[in-house]
């Protein structure tokens, strides 16, 4: 076996760092999907018929939407309806997490009109 | 004697109304039984009264006044029962409405949790894409630097890592890969170590320095 060159060592370290970040993102993804699955089950138990079931197809389509499918070589029948997870769920529930702010007639900055906290310059 | 208290106790629960109804029904049954006993006694002394028995006549007068009291009591109890039944039905309706309102608010809160979790999944997807692309770029550059470990460029390692992190239940990944599932950092470190013959810890130490 040959020794590392300096450039190879740098790139190897970069690769490992990126791989570590991938692992962390996988963990975060699984946690979020588990939480979503649990909440969806609770919705079904409450008798809410429109509750989106945690389907593989929907999550795989979201992976397509985020451009991950080629990197993971995922297989899915149709990508035509690929949506982000939040868009797909909000559509399924006909529910928006934040209602849009009421239109204001008073003058002010855009963020103030939208009811958002202003950032100091 | 039971007084009609339906409007006096608007805050009673259905269970409390049921207990009150059961009490009223019990008292009504007792009153009816008392009336039946008085009627029997009247029949028993009827012949003596006809024969002019003074004691029997006096007893009959007492029986009659007691019968009148019991009939009035039974009327009151019937009215109380009717009002209590109406109040119990109203309380049941109120409780059903409150339960439905509670269910609706729980549905809204749970919907919010679904959407929040989905938003977090989207953020994780975005972070995953950035990290995967960075890794792919590093692997490609390493390959171009005469580091002939082409297995770093294959998606199998990433798929195995996804399986290791339990994502095969959510994504369309082949289950056969779960046999050799390992975190991506471990898999990549093994591939790099195979090629270089050096401990990966040295590499990390060099990078930190």
Interface residues (C-beta under 8 A of the other chain):
Chain A: X1 X2 X3 X4 X5 X7 X8 X9 X10 X11 X12 X13 X14 X15 X16 X17 X18 X19 X20 X21 X22 X23 X24 X25 X26 X27 X28 X29 X30 X31 X32 X33 X35 X36 X39 X40 X42 X43 X46 X47 X48 X51 X52 X54 X56 X57 X59 X60 X62 X63 X65 X66 X67 X68 X71 X72 X73 X74 X75 X76 X84 X85 X86 X88 X89 X90 X93 X95 X96 X97
Chain B: X103 X106 X107 X108 X110 X111 X112 X113 X114 X115 X116 X117 X118 X119 X120 X121 X122 X123 X124 X125 X126 X127 X128 X129 X130 X131 X132 X133 X134 X135 X136 X138 X139 X141 X142 X145 X146 X147 X152 X155 X158 X159 X161 X162 X164 X165 X166 X167 X169 X170 X171 X172 X173 X183 X184 X185 X187 X188 X189 X192 X195 X196 X197 X198 X200 X203 X204 X206 X207
